[in-house]
């Protein structure tokens, strides 16, 4: 798979995660704002990833932004599409948080998080980090929210 196709799959992953969180926002009144914010942050991640196409075409795309296993990305995209259908049939507040933890623990999401939080000498990564500075640590925020709300 070429780099542009790979980036398209990562964009799809972020948009799918956004769709899942938006669905949680619509179906869980108590946590509506929490899920909505995460959904919008995933859209921001997708926008950042879309801009990577420019760097790929300039051959300045940093290799550390690529996850080794594209099949993992394809699998999680399929899983998220299935979750949307299943969750509409059987929504539950606890299930929403369990799914979110699973999403944020996926290799693709955790890889993105790792790249955005680790020290790097790459100028492209540093630009992405600055753009993404307020949209990190989803997993920790989800767990903290669950504890604060006894979920």
N, C-alpha and C positions, 0 to 999 in steps of 0.2 A: 504494500500500500504506500503510495507516495505521500509526502508530507502534507500537501494540501488536503488530501482525502482524510488523513489522520486528524488534522485540525478540524475539519468539518464534523467528524465523529465526536470530538471533544466539545465542540459548540453544541451539537445535538444533546450530548450528555448534560450540559449545564441547563439547556432549555427544558429538557425532560425533568430534571430536578426542580426547576422553577415551576413547571406545571404541577408536579406532585405537591409541592409546598403551597401553591395557590389553591389546589383542591382542598388541602387540609385547612387552609384559611376559610374557605367557603363552607366547609362542613363541621368546623369546630369553633363555635362562637366564643368559647372561653379563651382560646388561644389565637384568635383571628389575626391580631396585629403582629404577634410573634411570627406566625407562618408567612404573613404577607411580606414582612421585612426580609426574611430569608429568601422568599421567592424573587423579590426584586434584586437582591444581591446575586443570585444565580444568573439573572438576566445580565447584570453588570459583568459577571465572569464571562458569559458568552460573548458579549461585546468586545471584551479584551482579547479573547481568543480569536475572534474574527479579524481583529487588526493584525494578528500574527501573519496572516497571508502576505501582508506587505513585506515583512522581514524575511519570509521564506523566499520571496521573489528577489530580494536583495542578497540572498545567501548569507544573511547575518543572523539567522535563526539559531538560538542556543540549543545545543543537543540535550542539555540537562532538562529541558522542558518536555522532552518526549518520554513517555512511559514505555517501558520495554515490551509490554504485552498488550497489543491492540485488541486482542480477543476479549480481554477483560472489559475494555471500553464498549465493545459491541454487545457483550453479555449484559452489562449493567444498563445499557440503553434499552434492550429488549425487556429486561426486568422492570424498568421504570414505566415503560409503556403498558405492561401487564398490570402493574400496581394501580395505575390510574383506573383501569376498568374494574379491578377487584375491589378497590377501596370504596368506590361509589356504591357498590352492592352491600358492603358490610363495613361502614365507617365506625371507628372507635378512637377515642382520644389517646389511649395507651398505645394502640396499634400505630397511630400516626408517629408517635415518638420512636417506637421501635424501628419503623421503616426509615425514619430520618437518620437514626444512628447507623443503620445498615448502609444507607447511601453515603454518609460522610466517612464511613470506615472503608468504603470501596477503594481499591487501589488507585483508580483514576482521580477521585476526589482528594484522597490523602496525598497523592503525588503532587497535585496542584498546590495544596496547602503547604507541603514541604518546600517546594520551590519558592513560594511566596514568603516563607518565613526564615529560610536559611540565608546565611551570608553568601554573597556572590560578587564576583568581580566583573560580571557581564553587564554591559550598559543596557542592553535590551531588557534583561530580567529586572534590573533596578528601576527602569521606567515602569514596567508592569507592577512592581511592588508599590511604587508611589501611587499609581492609579488605583490599586486594589487595597490600600492600607486599612480602610474601615470595614472591609468585607471578608475578614479572615476569621478563623477559629470557630467555624460553624459547629463542629462536634462539641467543643467545650461549652459553647453557648447553649446548645440543646440540653446537654447534661445538667448544666447549672440551672436552666429554666425548669427542668423536670424536678430537681431537688427543691427549688424555691416554691414550687406549686404542688408538691407531694404527689407527683405522677409516677 
